[in-house]
Amino acid sequence: MSAKHFINDPTLLVNYALHALTLTNPSVALDAENKTIYRRPGHASQVSILSGGGSGHEPSFGAFVGEGLLSAAVAGTIFASPSAEQIRKAIMSKVDTEKGILVTVMNYTGDVLNFGIGVEKAKAAGLKAEMLVVGDDVGVGRAKSGKVGRRGIAGTVLVHKITGALAATGASLEDVYNVGKLTADNIVSVGASLDHVHVPGRAAPTAESEVHLAPGEVEIGMGIHNEQGSGRETAHLPELVQKMLKQLLDYEDKNRAFLHVISNEIVLLINNLGGVSALELGGITAEVVSQLEKTYNIKPVRILAGTYMTSLNGLGFSISVLNVVNTNIGGPSMIQLLDAPSEAAGWHAPIKKETWEAKSNQTREVSDVREANVEASGLAIDPKTSTSALKAGLKRMIVAEPLITRYDEVVGDGDCGIGLKRGAEAVLKFITKTELSGDAILDVQEITQVVEGSMDGTSGALFAIFLNSLVHSLRQQAPASKATPKVWGAALKQSSEALSKYTPAQPGDRTIIDALHPFIETLNESGDLEKAAEASRKGAEGTRGMEASLGRSVYVGGSGFMEVPDPGAFGLSEFFLGLAGLKKEESK
């Protein structure tokens, strides 16, 4: 790997690269503050396709913004998800929302959670929005990927192209989502690299600090964030391609048989991870096509070879196979959508002459991109009683912070208690200074904004998704005029189901869900807040001795999990017990 760069400041590098996209494609504009590339206004209304992720994968995602492809792309720092606030502003102010929004992300936790917040906030504001998570990488396999599922890699660009082309025809959000999901379900990809990459701005690598591959050694299953792959081999190109195609197409390999190729039409994508010369990529493409025909009797109907999704200057490539199937919408086929004209600098097609000559200077500016006003619902709560109960729950959680922190120091990184306390203190301060309106939806919306502004990290994202969904769920309880325990129970259950779209956590995984799920279930069954709070504490205590399936505890060794409950679950149960007005127990 090389640690030499022309621009060593990573922030400056990302900002320069985004600005450059507006120079090479006059049809797009840049919201520099929020690192968002978006189509300039003036085109016909259509379903908006929004994507994004960490920088370092160029031309994905910003260079795919343009007619017939993406409507906007939000960039994070190098290899890091953009923030939920960047994404929210892009959805609410930089794309056309009239016909709905499809948010398409690759399957990485930060992207799924942060883009998920944006989707839930859009729904809470009354917009039509769907989220599609693409996981096409077979390199890791089922056994290792577990509940998290396959990573998203270069095959994602085929989903972008097909959904973008379909949206440009005026198709509905439902059809665009369904065709996108069908496309994603029929793509498999795998990568390989001769070395890891160096991120600009980081210290120069040393033999001790960096993992190098030996001469002639190749890593199969290399991820696009510099992650190690599924294994290393010493293999020349023909043997390497043979192993990669076997991972993609061997239906007898139950660990990786994600796709059964039964179609007569196959699209092949050979993607440069950034550091392979055009000459060498041509040789790789020829070898892949040759082996597909000789070994699998596959002659792709379309072959795309080039730089679509990189890992900076990664010295490697990936192979993606799309199984072309019927879209079942009575419109253009996948191939027709793939062939449809587009105008994006990252897709291999020229910008139209008419666009250059138009010299558009239009931008999409919104003077205020704060939360869209939520209308009063008439779903009544008692402001005084609600404020008192909330204060009791929040204060109990704050007092429990030292104990939660001690638990997290045993099985995590020690910050769970501080994060919960920070959010609880912010909400407590808000409801102390501001009287609740008595409208359940308006009050939950206000509290949600406070939580979003005060809590960060994975826990903050989970709470934000859940609370944004709760706003939406409460609205659907109409025509109820009073927020009874039954109404709250139904809304909470719906919000829990929405949360499950963004995290695979289930009861028994040793997470906050072990306290949340029994609370919601008991409240729905009994309508009794005290019983629900007691069920939540029982669920939290039940995590003692439970091995973690998700979260940071997965990576912590030792027997600490036998001694303490999950810190997040315990902290949430403390809030519920205080909310219900139950007596404080002795600390264990």
C-alpha positions as CSV (number, residue, x, y, z in Angstrom):
1,M,0.0,0.0,0.0
2,S,1.0,3.6,-0.5
3,A,0.7,6.2,2.2
4,K,1.4,9.1,-0.2
5,H,-1.4,11.4,-1.1
6,F,-1.7,14.7,-2.9
7,I,-4.3,15.9,-0.3
8,N,-3.6,14.7,3.2
9,D,-6.4,16.6,4.9
10,P,-9.4,14.2,4.8
11,T,-12.0,16.9,5.4
12,L,-10.6,19.1,2.6
13,L,-10.3,16.1,0.3
14,V,-14.0,15.2,0.7
15,N,-15.1,18.8,0.2
16,Y,-13.0,19.3,-2.9
17,A,-14.2,16.1,-4.4
18,L,-17.9,17.0,-3.9
19,H,-17.4,20.4,-5.4
20,A,-15.7,18.8,-8.4
21,L,-19.0,16.9,-9.2
22,T,-20.8,20.2,-9.8
23,L,-18.0,21.1,-12.3
24,T,-18.2,17.9,-14.3
25,N,-22.0,17.8,-14.4
26,P,-23.9,21.1,-14.6
27,S,-27.2,19.4,-13.7
28,V,-26.3,18.9,-10.1
29,A,-25.7,21.2,-7.1
30,L,-23.9,20.9,-3.8
31,D,-25.2,21.6,-0.3
32,A,-21.6,22.0,1.1
33,E,-22.7,22.3,4.7
34,N,-24.4,18.9,4.7
35,K,-22.2,17.2,2.0
36,T,-25.2,16.5,-0.2
37,I,-25.1,16.4,-4.0
38,Y,-28.6,16.9,-5.5
39,R,-30.3,17.4,-8.9
40,R,-31.0,21.0,-9.7
41,P,-34.8,21.8,-9.8
42,G,-36.6,22.2,-13.1
43,H,-37.3,18.6,-14.1
44,A,-40.6,16.7,-14.1
45,S,-41.8,15.4,-10.8
46,Q,-41.0,11.8,-10.1
47,V,-40.2,9.4,-7.2
48,S,-36.9,10.7,-5.7
49,I,-34.1,8.1,-5.2
50,L,-31.7,9.1,-2.4
51,S,-28.6,7.2,-1.3
52,G,-25.3,7.8,0.2
53,G,-22.7,6.6,2.7
54,G,-19.1,7.2,3.6
55,S,-16.7,8.9,1.3
56,G,-13.9,6.9,-0.2
57,H,-16.1,4.9,-2.6
58,E,-16.2,7.3,-5.5
59,P,-17.8,7.5,-8.0
60,S,-20.4,6.1,-5.6
61,F,-22.5,7.9,-4.5
62,G,-22.4,11.5,-5.5
63,A,-21.3,11.0,-9.1
64,F,-24.5,8.9,-9.7
65,V,-26.7,11.8,-9.1
66,G,-28.4,13.0,-12.3
67,E,-31.2,12.3,-14.7
68,G,-32.2,8.7,-14.8
69,L,-30.3,7.8,-11.7
70,L,-30.1,9.2,-8.1
71,S,-31.9,12.4,-7.0
72,A,-29.5,13.1,-4.2
73,A,-26.5,11.5,-2.4
74,V,-25.4,12.3,1.1
75,A,-21.7,11.9,2.0
76,G,-20.0,11.1,5.3
77,T,-16.4,11.3,6.1
78,I,-14.1,8.7,4.7
79,F,-15.6,5.2,5.4
80,A,-18.1,6.7,7.9
81,S,-21.9,7.1,7.6
82,P,-23.3,10.6,7.2
83,S,-25.2,11.9,10.2
84,A,-28.9,11.6,10.6
85,E,-29.2,15.4,10.5
86,Q,-27.4,15.5,7.1
87,I,-29.8,12.9,5.8
88,R,-32.9,14.6,7.2
89,K,-32.1,17.9,5.6
90,A,-31.5,16.1,2.2
91,I,-34.8,14.4,2.4
92,M,-36.8,17.4,3.6
93,S,-35.2,20.1,1.4
94,K,-33.1,18.8,-1.5
95,V,-35.3,16.4,-3.3
96,D,-38.8,16.4,-4.8
97,T,-41.2,14.8,-2.3
98,E,-44.5,15.0,-4.2
99,K,-44.5,11.4,-5.5
100,G,-42.5,9.9,-2.6
101,I,-38.9,9.0,-1.8
102,L,-37.0,5.8,-2.0
103,V,-33.9,5.7,0.2
104,T,-31.4,3.0,-0.9
105,V,-28.5,2.1,1.4
106,M,-25.9,-0.6,1.6
107,N,-26.1,-3.0,4.6
108,Y,-23.8,-1.4,7.1
109,T,-25.1,-0.6,10.6
110,G,-24.3,3.1,10.7
111,D,-25.9,3.6,7.3
112,V,-29.0,1.6,8.1
113,L,-29.6,3.4,11.4
114,N,-28.9,7.0,10.3
115,F,-30.7,6.7,7.0
116,G,-33.5,4.9,8.8
117,I,-33.9,8.0,11.1
118,G,-34.4,10.1,7.9
119,V,-37.1,7.7,6.6
120,E,-39.0,7.7,9.9
121,K,-38.8,11.4,10.2
122,A,-40.2,11.7,6.6
123,K,-43.1,9.4,7.5
124,A,-43.7,11.3,10.7
125,A,-44.0,14.5,8.7
126,G,-46.6,12.9,6.4
127,L,-44.3,12.1,3.5
128,K,-44.4,8.8,1.5
129,A,-41.0,7.2,2.0
130,E,-39.5,3.7,1.8
131,M,-36.1,2.3,2.6
132,L,-34.3,-0.4,0.7
133,V,-31.2,-2.1,2.2
134,V,-28.9,-3.8,-0.3
135,G,-26.7,-6.7,0.8
136,D,-25.0,-8.4,-2.1
137,D,-21.7,-9.6,-0.8
138,V,-21.3,-13.4,-0.5
139,G,-17.7,-13.3,0.6
140,V,-18.4,-13.6,4.3
141,G,-21.1,-16.2,4.0
142,R,-24.2,-17.0,6.1
143,A,-22.4,-18.5,9.1
144,K,-20.2,-15.4,9.8
145,S,-22.6,-12.7,8.8
146,G,-25.3,-14.0,11.1
147,K,-28.2,-11.7,11.9
148,V,-26.4,-8.7,10.4
149,G,-26.7,-10.2,6.9
150,R,-24.6,-9.6,3.8
151,R,-22.7,-6.4,3.3
152,G,-23.6,-4.1,0.5
153,I,-20.9,-3.7,-2.2
154,A,-20.7,-2.8,-5.9
155,G,-23.8,-4.6,-7.0
156,T,-25.7,-1.8,-5.3
157,V,-25.0,0.5,-8.3
158,L,-27.2,-1.8,-10.5
159,V,-30.1,-1.3,-8.1
160,H,-29.5,2.5,-8.3
161,K,-29.5,2.5,-12.1
162,I,-32.6,0.3,-12.5
163,T,-34.7,2.1,-9.9
164,G,-33.5,5.5,-11.1
165,A,-34.5,4.7,-14.7
166,L,-37.9,3.4,-13.6
167,A,-38.6,6.5,-11.4
168,A,-37.8,8.6,-14.5
169,T,-40.7,7.0,-16.3
170,G,-43.1,8.4,-13.7
171,A,-43.7,5.0,-12.0
172,S,-45.2,4.9,-8.5
173,L,-43.2,4.6,-5.3
174,E,-44.6,1.1,-4.8
175,D,-43.4,-0.1,-8.2
176,V,-40.0,1.5,-7.9
177,Y,-39.5,0.0,-4.4
178,N,-40.7,-3.5,-5.6
179,V,-38.5,-3.5,-8.7
180,G,-35.5,-2.3,-6.6
181,K,-36.1,-5.1,-4.0
182,L,-36.4,-7.6,-6.8
183,T,-33.1,-6.4,-8.3
184,A,-31.3,-6.5,-4.9
185,D,-32.6,-10.0,-4.2
186,N,-31.1,-11.2,-7.6
187,I,-27.6,-9.8,-7.2
188,V,-24.5,-11.6,-5.8
189,S,-21.0,-10.0,-5.5
190,V,-17.6,-10.8,-4.2
191,G,-14.3,-8.9,-4.1
192,A,-10.6,-9.6,-3.8
193,S,-7.6,-7.4,-3.2
194,L,-3.8,-7.6,-3.1
195,D,-3.5,-5.2,-0.2
196,H,-5.3,-2.9,2.2
197,V,-5.4,0.8,1.6
198,H,-4.2,3.8,3.6
199,V,-6.7,6.5,4.5
200,P,-5.4,10.1,4.0
201,G,-4.8,11.9,7.3
202,R,-3.9,8.8,9.2
203,A,-0.4,8.1,10.5
204,A,2.0,6.5,8.1
205,P,1.8,2.7,8.4
206,T,4.4,0.7,10.1
207,A,5.0,-3.1,10.1
208,E,3.4,-3.3,13.5
209,S,0.4,-1.0,12.9
210,E,-0.8,-2.3,9.5
211,V,-1.9,-5.6,8.2
212,H,0.0,-6.4,4.9
213,L,-0.4,-9.2,2.5
214,A,2.6,-11.1,1.4
215,P,3.8,-10.9,-2.2
216,G,1.5,-13.0,-4.4
217,E,-1.1,-13.3,-1.6
218,V,-4.7,-12.2,-2.3
219,E,-7.5,-11.6,0.2
220,I,-10.9,-13.0,-1.0
221,G,-14.0,-11.3,0.3
222,M,-12.3,-8.0,0.9
223,G,-14.8,-5.4,2.0
224,I,-15.1,-1.8,0.7
225,H,-14.2,-0.3,4.1
226,N,-10.7,-1.9,4.2
227,E,-12.1,-4.9,6.1
228,Q,-10.4,-8.2,6.0
229,G,-12.0,-10.8,3.8
230,S,-13.0,-14.4,4.3
231,G,-9.6,-15.8,3.6
232,R,-6.2,-15.4,2.0
233,E,-4.7,-17.4,-0.8
234,T,-1.7,-17.5,-3.0
235,A,-3.3,-17.7,-6.4
236,H,-2.7,-16.5,-10.0
237,L,-5.6,-14.8,-11.7
238,P,-7.3,-17.9,-13.3
239,E,-7.3,-19.7,-9.9
240,L,-8.5,-16.6,-8.1
241,V,-11.4,-16.0,-10.6
242,Q,-12.3,-19.7,-10.3
243,K,-12.6,-19.4,-6.5
244,M,-14.6,-16.2,-6.7
245,L,-17.1,-17.5,-9.3
246,K,-17.5,-20.7,-7.2
247,Q,-18.5,-18.5,-4.2
248,L,-21.0,-16.7,-6.4
249,L,-22.5,-19.5,-8.4
250,D,-22.1,-22.8,-6.7
251,Y,-25.6,-23.6,-5.5
252,E,-24.4,-26.6,-3.5
253,D,-22.5,-24.3,-1.2
254,K,-25.2,-23.8,1.4
255,N,-23.1,-21.1,3.2
256,R,-23.1,-18.9,0.1
257,A,-25.9,-20.1,-2.2
258,F,-27.8,-16.8,-2.1
259,L,-28.8,-16.9,-5.8
260,H,-29.9,-19.7,-8.0
261,V,-29.2,-18.6,-11.6
262,I,-32.2,-19.9,-13.6
263,S,-32.5,-16.9,-16.1
264,N,-31.2,-16.9,-19.6
265,E,-30.2,-13.3,-19.1
266,I,-27.3,-12.4,-16.8
267,V,-25.7,-9.0,-16.3
268,L,-22.0,-9.0,-15.3
269,L,-20.4,-6.1,-13.5
270,I,-16.6,-6.0,-13.1
271,N,-15.8,-3.3,-10.6
272,N,-12.4,-1.7,-10.0
273,L,-11.8,-1.1,-6.3
274,G,-9.7,1.9,-7.3
275,G,-6.1,0.9,-7.8
276,V,-6.2,-1.5,-10.7
277,S,-5.1,-0.1,-14.1
278,A,-7.6,0.0,-16.9
279,L,-5.3,-2.3,-18.8
280,E,-5.3,-4.9,-16.0
281,L,-9.0,-4.6,-15.5
282,G,-9.5,-5.5,-19.1
283,G,-7.5,-8.7,-18.6
284,I,-9.5,-9.5,-15.5
285,T,-12.8,-9.0,-17.4
286,A,-11.7,-11.3,-20.2
287,E,-10.8,-14.0,-17.7
288,V,-14.1,-13.8,-15.9
289,V,-16.2,-13.8,-19.1
290,S,-14.2,-16.8,-20.4
291,Q,-14.7,-18.9,-17.2
292,L,-18.4,-18.0,-17.1
293,E,-18.9,-19.5,-20.5
294,K,-16.6,-22.5,-20.2
295,T,-17.6,-23.6,-16.6
296,Y,-21.1,-22.3,-16.2
297,N,-22.3,-22.0,-19.8
298,I,-23.3,-18.4,-19.0
299,K,-23.0,-15.7,-21.7
300,P,-23.9,-12.3,-20.1
301,V,-26.3,-10.1,-22.0
302,R,-24.6,-7.0,-20.6
303,I,-21.0,-6.7,-19.4
304,L,-20.1,-3.6,-17.4
305,A,-16.4,-3.1,-16.5
306,G,-15.0,0.0,-14.9
307,T,-14.8,2.0,-11.7
308,Y,-18.2,2.1,-10.0
309,M,-17.6,1.7,-6.2
310,T,-14.1,1.9,-4.8
311,S,-12.2,1.5,-1.6
312,L,-10.0,4.6,-2.1
313,N,-7.2,3.2,-4.2
314,G,-7.8,-0.4,-3.3
315,L,-5.6,-2.8,-5.3
316,G,-8.5,-5.1,-6.2
317,F,-11.7,-5.8,-8.0
318,S,-15.2,-7.2,-7.4
319,I,-17.5,-9.4,-9.5
320,S,-21.2,-8.9,-9.5
321,V,-23.8,-11.1,-11.2
322,L,-27.4,-9.9,-11.7
323,N,-30.0,-12.6,-12.5
324,V,-32.4,-10.8,-14.8
325,V,-36.0,-11.6,-13.9
326,N,-39.5,-10.4,-14.8
327,T,-40.3,-7.1,-13.0
328,N,-44.1,-8.0,-13.0
329,I,-45.1,-4.4,-13.4
330,G,-46.1,-4.5,-17.1
331,G,-43.5,-1.8,-18.0
332,P,-39.9,-1.8,-19.0
333,S,-37.7,-4.8,-18.2
334,M,-34.6,-4.8,-16.1
335,I,-32.4,-4.7,-19.2
336,Q,-34.4,-1.9,-20.7
337,L,-34.0,0.1,-17.5
338,L,-30.3,-0.7,-17.3
339,D,-30.0,0.5,-21.0
340,A,-32.1,3.6,-20.4
341,P,-30.2,6.9,-20.9
342,S,-28.9,8.7,-17.8
343,E,-26.9,11.8,-17.1
344,A,-24.6,11.1,-14.2
345,A,-20.8,11.6,-14.2
346,G,-20.1,8.3,-12.5
347,W,-22.2,6.2,-15.0
348,H,-20.4,5.5,-18.3
349,A,-22.5,7.7,-20.5
350,P,-21.8,11.3,-21.7
351,I,-23.7,14.3,-20.5
352,K,-26.1,15.6,-23.1
353,K,-25.2,18.6,-25.2
354,E,-28.4,20.4,-24.2
355,T,-27.5,20.3,-20.5
356,W,-24.1,21.9,-21.1
357,E,-25.7,24.6,-23.2
358,A,-28.5,25.3,-20.7
359,K,-25.8,26.5,-18.2
360,S,-28.4,26.3,-15.4
361,N,-27.6,28.3,-12.3
362,Q,-30.7,27.2,-10.4
363,T,-30.3,25.8,-6.9
364,R,-32.8,24.4,-4.4
365,E,-32.7,26.7,-1.4
366,V,-35.0,26.4,1.6
367,S,-34.7,29.2,4.2
368,D,-35.7,27.0,7.1
369,V,-35.2,23.2,7.1
370,R,-36.4,22.7,10.7
371,E,-38.9,20.0,11.4
372,A,-42.1,20.2,9.4
373,N,-44.9,21.4,11.6
374,V,-46.9,18.5,13.0
375,E,-50.6,19.3,13.1
376,A,-52.6,18.8,16.3
377,S,-54.1,15.4,16.5
378,G,-56.8,15.7,19.2
379,L,-55.3,12.6,20.8
380,A,-55.4,13.9,24.4
381,I,-53.2,13.3,27.4
382,D,-53.3,14.9,30.9
383,P,-50.4,17.3,30.8
384,K,-49.9,17.5,34.5
385,T,-50.1,13.7,35.1
386,S,-47.9,13.0,32.1
387,T,-45.3,15.5,33.1
388,S,-45.2,14.1,36.7
389,A,-44.8,10.5,35.4
390,L,-42.1,11.4,32.9
391,K,-40.1,13.3,35.5
392,A,-40.2,10.3,37.8
393,G,-39.0,8.0,35.1
394,L,-36.3,10.3,33.9
395,K,-35.0,11.0,37.4
396,R,-34.9,7.3,38.2
397,M,-32.8,6.7,35.1
398,I,-30.4,9.5,36.0
399,V,-29.9,8.3,39.5
400,A,-29.2,4.8,38.1
401,E,-26.4,6.1,35.9
402,P,-23.5,4.9,38.1
403,L,-24.9,1.4,38.3
404,I,-25.6,1.2,34.5
405,T,-22.0,2.5,33.9
406,R,-20.6,-0.2,36.2
407,Y,-22.5,-2.8,34.3
408,D,-21.3,-1.5,31.0
409,E,-17.7,-1.4,32.1
410,V,-18.0,-5.2,32.7
411,V,-19.6,-6.1,29.3
412,G,-19.1,-3.0,27.1
413,D,-17.1,0.2,26.7
414,G,-18.5,2.0,29.8
415,D,-20.5,4.8,28.0
416,C,-24.1,3.4,28.2
417,G,-25.0,5.0,31.4
418,I,-23.6,8.4,30.4
419,G,-25.5,8.3,27.1
420,L,-28.8,7.5,28.8
421,K,-28.2,10.1,31.5
422,R,-27.4,12.8,28.9
423,G,-30.7,12.1,27.0
424,A,-32.7,11.9,30.2
425,E,-31.3,15.2,31.6
426,A,-32.1,17.0,28.3
427,V,-35.7,15.8,28.3
428,L,-36.1,16.5,32.0
429,K,-34.8,20.1,31.4
430,F,-37.2,20.5,28.5
431,I,-40.4,19.4,30.3
432,T,-39.4,21.4,33.4
433,K,-39.2,24.6,31.3
434,T,-41.9,23.9,28.8
435,E,-45.5,22.8,29.6
436,L,-46.8,19.8,27.6
437,S,-49.5,20.7,25.2
438,G,-51.8,17.9,26.1
439,D,-51.7,16.5,22.5
440,A,-49.9,13.2,22.5
441,I,-48.5,13.6,19.0
442,L,-47.3,17.1,19.4
443,D,-45.6,16.3,22.8
444,V,-43.9,13.1,21.6
445,Q,-42.6,15.1,18.5
446,E,-41.1,17.8,20.8
447,I,-39.5,15.2,23.0
448,T,-38.1,13.3,20.0
449,Q,-36.3,16.4,18.8
450,V,-34.7,16.8,22.2
451,V,-33.5,13.2,22.2
452,E,-32.1,13.6,18.8
453,G,-30.2,16.7,19.8
454,S,-28.8,15.2,23.0
455,M,-28.0,11.5,22.3
456,D,-25.5,10.2,19.8
457,G,-24.1,6.8,18.8
458,T,-26.0,3.7,18.1
459,S,-28.3,4.0,21.2
460,G,-29.3,7.6,20.1
461,A,-30.1,6.4,16.6
462,L,-32.3,3.5,18.0
463,F,-34.2,5.8,20.3
464,A,-34.6,8.4,17.5
465,I,-36.0,5.8,15.1
466,F,-38.4,4.4,17.7
467,L,-39.7,7.8,18.8
468,N,-40.1,9.1,15.2
469,S,-42.0,6.0,14.4
470,L,-44.1,6.5,17.5
471,V,-45.3,9.9,16.2
472,H,-46.4,8.2,13.0
473,S,-48.0,5.3,14.9
474,L,-49.9,7.6,17.2
475,R,-51.4,9.4,14.3
476,Q,-52.7,6.1,12.9
477,Q,-54.7,5.5,16.1
478,A,-57.3,8.1,15.1
479,P,-60.2,8.6,15.5
480,A,-59.4,7.9,19.2
481,S,-59.8,11.1,21.2
482,K,-57.9,10.0,24.3
483,A,-54.4,8.4,24.6
484,T,-55.5,5.4,26.8
485,P,-53.1,2.6,27.7
486,K,-54.7,0.6,24.9
487,V,-53.9,3.4,22.4
488,W,-50.3,3.7,23.7
489,G,-49.9,-0.1,23.6
490,A,-51.0,-0.3,20.0
491,A,-48.8,2.6,18.9
492,L,-45.7,1.3,20.8
493,K,-46.1,-2.1,19.2
494,Q,-46.3,-0.6,15.8
495,S,-43.2,1.4,16.5
496,S,-41.4,-1.7,17.8
497,E,-42.2,-3.4,14.5
498,A,-40.8,-0.3,12.6
499,L,-37.6,-0.5,14.7
500,S,-37.1,-4.1,13.6
501,K,-36.6,-3.0,10.0
502,Y,-33.4,-1.3,11.1
503,T,-31.9,-3.7,13.6
504,P,-32.1,-7.5,13.8
505,A,-32.2,-7.4,17.6
506,Q,-34.9,-9.7,19.1
507,P,-35.7,-10.8,22.7
508,G,-32.9,-13.1,23.8
509,D,-30.1,-11.2,22.0
510,R,-29.1,-9.4,25.2
511,T,-30.0,-5.9,24.1
512,I,-32.3,-3.1,25.1
513,I,-35.1,-5.0,23.2
514,D,-35.1,-7.5,26.1
515,A,-36.6,-4.7,28.3
516,L,-38.7,-2.9,25.6
517,H,-40.5,-6.0,24.2
518,P,-42.0,-7.3,27.4
519,F,-43.1,-3.8,28.4
520,I,-45.0,-3.3,25.1
521,E,-46.4,-6.8,25.1
522,T,-47.7,-6.6,28.7
523,L,-49.1,-3.2,28.2
524,N,-51.1,-4.4,25.2
525,E,-52.3,-7.5,27.1
526,S,-53.2,-5.9,30.4
527,G,-53.4,-2.1,29.9
528,D,-51.6,-1.9,33.2
529,L,-48.5,0.3,33.3
530,E,-47.2,-1.1,36.6
531,K,-47.4,-4.7,35.3
532,A,-45.7,-3.6,32.0
533,A,-42.9,-1.9,34.0
534,E,-42.4,-5.0,36.1
535,A,-42.3,-7.2,33.0
536,S,-39.6,-4.9,31.6
537,R,-37.5,-5.3,34.7
538,K,-37.9,-9.0,34.6
539,G,-36.8,-9.0,31.0
540,A,-33.8,-6.9,31.8
541,E,-32.8,-9.1,34.7
542,G,-33.2,-12.1,32.5
543,T,-30.2,-11.0,30.4
544,R,-27.9,-12.0,33.3
545,G,-26.0,-15.0,32.0
546,M,-27.3,-14.4,28.4
547,E,-24.6,-14.3,25.7
548,A,-24.9,-11.3,23.5
549,S,-25.8,-11.8,19.8
550,L,-25.6,-8.1,18.9
551,G,-23.9,-4.9,20.1
552,R,-20.5,-4.2,21.6
553,S,-20.8,-6.9,24.2
554,V,-20.3,-9.4,21.3
555,Y,-16.7,-8.5,21.2
556,V,-16.0,-8.5,24.9
557,G,-14.5,-11.7,26.3
558,G,-14.6,-13.2,29.8
559,S,-17.5,-14.2,31.9
560,G,-18.9,-10.7,32.8
561,F,-22.1,-11.4,31.0
562,M,-22.9,-14.0,33.7
563,E,-22.6,-11.4,36.4
564,V,-24.5,-8.4,35.2
565,P,-27.6,-7.6,33.1
566,D,-27.4,-5.8,29.8
567,P,-26.8,-2.2,30.7
568,G,-29.1,-0.7,28.1
569,A,-32.0,-3.0,29.0
570,F,-31.5,-2.3,32.7
571,G,-31.4,1.4,32.1
572,L,-34.7,1.4,30.1
573,S,-36.4,-0.7,32.7
574,E,-35.4,1.8,35.3
575,F,-37.2,4.5,33.3
576,F,-40.3,2.4,33.0
577,L,-40.4,1.6,36.7
578,G,-40.1,5.3,37.5
579,L,-42.8,6.1,34.9
580,A,-45.1,3.7,36.6
581,G,-44.4,5.1,40.0
582,L,-43.0,1.9,41.5
583,K,-40.8,1.8,44.5
584,K,-37.0,1.9,44.1
585,E,-35.3,-1.5,44.7
586,E,-32.0,-2.2,46.4
587,S,-29.1,-2.1,43.9
588,K,-27.6,-5.4,43.1
